[in-house]
């Protein structure tokens, strides 16, 4: 495996980051999770745009251009012979001292890992996920905007620990007002009587790339997806629920808080979106091998 760090590629065992890097010390940095399908990188432009938006929001100066960053991702995939896989692109504040002041970090650190991934086993996509609602709430947008894809995931990890203890595959996370924000790593979609709903970004949901792709697919179906504040009740009585994420793709939910969703099997709307998403990912994207 070859890993990119600040302009060079290193063998896995030689790829190292300083213990004084503020990404490690304080979670001071941003990242993107990106997928490759069939020799193409899916929605690379959108991922790089979101990375730069996150950087701007936290006043992090990325030392290379957006076009150069795209080349880093493509070359990482090419060198590792990734036709179908996952890319983790990270930009940290860089090396500083043990104080909080980001001005003590003169240059950001960039690294890129291209590898394989399988977040859920195949049977999950056939049978659906078991979810519970976390008691850990989503951090409010007045504290940290959910639009910033930062390295500080402790909020999500605390919720994930609850899921581990409850034997759940994923968790629904609520905001301070009691509305559904998202899951620990995925966006949420609800189907009820033919309507498809998803929490708005203002509720604490990340504006996911896969979320946007699914909404684009819905437009081609002539079935627009509505953004609306949702409570746990709305999810308990849903006909179908599915989650979306770069790693998870489109994955059905069979149970939430011991309530069976629909008939407990992936529903027709979920299956239709799953098929359409797979068609989209396998036919579009930035070529890796020319």
WOWO-V752897 format. One record per helix or strand. SS is the DSSP state (h for helix, s for strand). FROM is the first residue (numbers start at 1). LEN is the number of residues. Records with the same first field share a line. If there is no record, write none. Layout:
SS->FROM-LEN + FROM-LEN
//
This chain:
s->2-4 + 8-4 + 21-1 + 29-9 + 40-2 + 85-8 + 95-1 + 109-7 + 129-5 + 150-1 + 170-5 + 180-4 + 187-6 + 195-4 + 225-3 + 240-6 + 249-8 + 259-2 + 286-2
h->12-3 + 22-5 + 44-14 + 66-14 + 102-3 + 122-6 + 154-13 + 201-3 + 209-13 + 232-5 + 268-14
//
